[in-house]
Amino acid sequence: MSTELRGSSQKIRQLDEKDRRILNILGENARAKLTVIARQVQLSIDSTKKRIEKLEKDGVIAKYTIQPNPDKYGLSLGIHIYIKLMNVTKDRYDEFISTMKKNPRIIDLMSMLGDYDVYIVLLAKDTIELDKMKIEIKQKFSDIIADWKEVLVTQIYKLEEYRF
């Protein structure tokens, strides 16, 4: 799925109630068996399979994924970082974005409109590691970082759960 803003000329796929129910089931469990999905949406297995294939072909389903729990593998700190950029050239911006994308501890990276230009979610095992990563980023890109605001996540109540 492209993360670029698209014009209004993009073809929009209309979803009916069956499509929405299929998407919600797969959103809860991307490994749900076709027989279970078909039963829940009250369609034949063949019809359900064709609908899923069409949703994939049309780009409505961009990918199937998992949602790991960072606490369970030692990354208990989640930091949301908002960065305002200044005096940035295209090359320097591309280098910044490329560096952030390559960092395995950065799990979300988004361009924004508003008070800040870039939004990052960074995972760390402890405050020492967090400080080290922040210092590396700030030093490498001190020429283009105008402002840096961070928020420590203390509890997640809901995470990226899209309902149709």
N, C-alpha and C positions, 0 to 999 in steps of 0.2 A: 504494500500500500504506500503510495507516495505521500510524503509529509509536506509537499509544497502546496501553497494556496492555489486553487484552481478557479478558472473562470466559470461563469454561469452556463457556458455552452457544454459543459460536461454532462454526459448522459447519466441520469439518475435512475437507479433501479427501484421500481415500486415493490414494496413488500406487502404480501397479504398476511392474514392471520396465521396461516400454516407456516410460512417462512419465518415469521417472528417467533413462533413457538420452537421451531427447529433451532434458530439462532440462540434462544435462551437456554435450551437444553445443552447445546454445544458449549455455550459460555460457562455453564456450571461444570461440565465435564466434557472436555474435547475428545475423550476416549469413549464416549457413550456408544454402545452397540447400536447398529442400524435397526435391529429388531426392537429395541427399547424405544428408540426415537419414533419409529413408525407407529408403535402402539400408542405412545403418548400423544401424537398429533393426529391419530386416527386416519392413517393412510397406509397403503400397501408398502412393503419394503422397497419394491421397485420405484414407486412414485416418490418415496422419501429420498432414495438414493439419487434420482434424477434432479430433485429440487436442490439437494446439497451440491451436486456437481454444477448446477446452473449458478448457485450462489458463489461457488468458487470461481467459475469461469467469468462471471460478471464483476468479480473483485469485491463482492460484499464480504465474503470470508477471505481475509488477506493471509492468514496463517493460523495454524493450531499451535498452542504453546502451553507451558506450565507456569505455575506461580510458586516459585520456591520460597521458603521461609528463611530469610537471612539469619535469624537468631539461631537456627538449628545448625548452621555451619560457621558460626563464630563471628558474624558481622552484625553486631547488635546495635550499632549506631547508624541511624539514617538522618542525613542532613540535607535540607533543601536549601539550595544556594541561588540567589538572584544576583546577576551581574549586569552592571551598566557599563557599556563600552564607550571609548572616546578615541578620537583621531585614528580610527581603524581603516586600513586599506583592505581591499579585497583579498590580497595575498595573505596578509596577517590574520584576517578573519578566517580564511580557509584553513590556515595553519592551526589556529585556536580550536576550531570545530574538529578538525582531524585529530588533534591531540586528545581532546575530550572523548571523542568516539573510541579511540584506541584504549582508553583507560578502563580496565575491567571493573573497577569499583564505581564507575559512573554508570548508573542503570537507566537514567532518564536524561535526555539532553534536548532542549527545545528552544527555538527562537521565539521571542515574544514581542508584542506591541504594548507600549505603555511605559511605566517608569523604569523598567529594566529591559534589557535586550536578550538575555540568555537565562534559562532556568535549568538547573542541574540537580539531580538527586544523586548523592554520593553515599556509599556504604563504607563503614570502617569498623574494625574490631574493637578499637578503644580510642580514647582521646589523643594518645600519643601518635598513633597512626594517622588519625584525622588531621592533627596539626601539621604533620609532615607533608601530607598530600596537599593541604591548603597552601602551605608555604611554597611548595614546588610550583603550583599553578600560578600563584601571585607573582613569584619571582620571574618565571618564564614569560609572563604576559603583563608585567607591570606597566609597560608602555601603552597598553590599550584598555586596562581595567580602571574605570573611573570610580566605581562604587561596587561594594560587595556586601550583601546582606545574607545572613544565614539563619535558619530556623532548625532547631533540633526536634525531630519527631519523637514524642514520648509514648504515643499509643496510636495504633492504626485501627480504625473502626470499620472502614470500608476502603477497598482498593480496586480501582480499575474494573469495576463490574458493570458492564453495559447491559441494560435490559431493553428489550424491544416490545 
